[in-house]
Amino acid sequence: MTFAAFTSAMVVRQGSSMDWRHFVLPSVLYFNTAVLLASSVTLEFARSRVRLWTRGLQTQRRIPLLWLYLTLGLGLLFVAGQYAAWLQLKSEGLYLATNPSSSFFYLFTAIHALHVLGGLAGLILVIWRFSKHVPTLQLSTLSTVSYYWHFMDVLWVYLLLLLWARI
């Protein structure tokens, strides 16, 4: 709902203002998109390996943990990439208060990055539970975290397309 409200506000603000300035999106955003999509793939590999482990079909816990840590690393890389995008805009003289378009860019990307950090916290909880051998809790928590994570991916693709089309 937050992103829908801000999307509506952006469309209305852009249509009713004379001070809207278009700018080129930082190229790192496209790399970030690939990183976030790859993290969903690694998370699905982790889910399948955890399922196998909980059913006793896989004896090594380190393989699911490897996929979980890889997902965590890719998520952190995405957040670092968002920071790099902000630094790139800063170097171009585009700040939060420079104009309405840059304000919306920072707003959308910062709120999304905060949501991704929440997903990373959930992923850390999954890794901790998996290392403590709590099979039922880890599988349900992993499912919840993965639904959230995939939603963050879809939301990011939406935001990137919105920003690309409007800013």
N, C-alpha and C positions, 0 to 999 in steps of 0.2 A: 504494500500500500504506500509505503514511503516513496519508493521509486516511481510509482504511478503518479503520486501527487506532485513530485518534483518534475516529472516529465510534462505534466499539464502546465505547471508553472513556467517551465522553460518555453514551451510552445507559445503560451500567452505573452510572456515577456518579450520573446523575439518578435512576435507579430505586432506588438504595440510600441516598439521602441525605435528610436533613430540612432541609438548608440551601440547597437549590436555589431560586433566586429568578428568576422570569420578569421580563423587561423588554421594552420596545418597541424593536425594531431601529431604528437611525438611518435616517431617510427617504432620506438620500443614497445608501444601498445600492441602492435601486431605480433611481436615476439612473445609478449606477455600472454596473449591469447593462445598461442601455440603451447606455451608452458602450462597454462591452466587446463587446457584440453588434455594434454599429456598426463597431467596429474589425475584426471578422472580415469584415464586408462589404467594407470598404475594402481589406483584405488580399487578398481574392479578386479585386477589381478590379485591384489591383497585379499579382497573379499572371498574370491574363489579358493585361495589357498587356506584362509582361516576356516572356511566351511569344510574343506578336506581334512584339516587338522582336527577339528572338533568331532568329526565322524571317525577319526582314527585311521584315515586313509593316507595320511602324511605324518611321518614321525618327527620331522625336523621343524621346530618352531622358528628357526632363523630365516627360513624362506619367506613366510608371511611377514615377518618383522622387516625383512629387507624391503619388500614392496611398500609396507607402511611408512618406513623411514624415507624411501624415495618419494612417496607422495608428499610427505611433510617437507622435504627439501624443495620440491617443485613449488609447493605453496609459498614457502618462504621466498623463493626466487621470484615468484609473481609479485609479492608485496615489495620486494626490493626493486623490481622493475617499475612498479608504480611510483616509487620514490624517485627513481631515475627520470621518469617522465616529468614529474614535478620540477626536478632540478633543470631539466632541459627547457621547460617553459619559463622558469625563473631566469635562466641565462638569456632568453629572448625578450625579457622585460615584461612577461605576462604573469601577473600575480593574482591572488584571489580577488582583489578589489580593482583590478585594472579596467575591466569592462564586464558586462553581464555574461558574455559567452565564456570568458575565462572563469568567472565565479561558478557557473554551472558545471564546467569541466572539473574544477577542484572539488566541488560538492559531490558530484556523482562518483568520482574515482575514490575520494576519501571514504565516503560511506560504504562503498563496495569493499574497499580494502579492510575496513573495520569488520565487516561481515566475514571476510575471508579469514581474518585473525581469529574470529570466533570459531570458524570451522577448524582452524589449526589447533585451537584449544581442545575441541572435541576429538580431533585426531590424536593428540597427545594423551587424552584420557583412554582412548582405545588401545594405544600402544602400552600404556601403563597397565591396563586391565589384562591385556594379552600376556604381558610378562609375568603377571600374578596368577596365571592359570585359572581364570574365572570364565569358562567356556560360554555359559548361557548369557551372562552379562556382556561379554565382549562381542558376541555375535549380534545381539539386539542393539547395542550401542554402535557398533560398526555399521549396521544397516541404517540407523538414524543419521549418523554422521555422513554416510555416503549419499543419502537422499539430499541432505542439506548441501553437500559439496557439489553435487551435480546441478542443483538448483542455482548455486553461485556461478557455475559455468554458463548456464543458459542465460542468467541475468547479465553476466558480463558481455556475452555476445550481443544481447539486446542493447546494452549501454554503448558498446563500441559502435554498433550500427547507428544508434541514435546520435551519438556525438559526431560521427563521421558525416551524417546527413545534415545535421543542424549547425554544427560549429565549423 
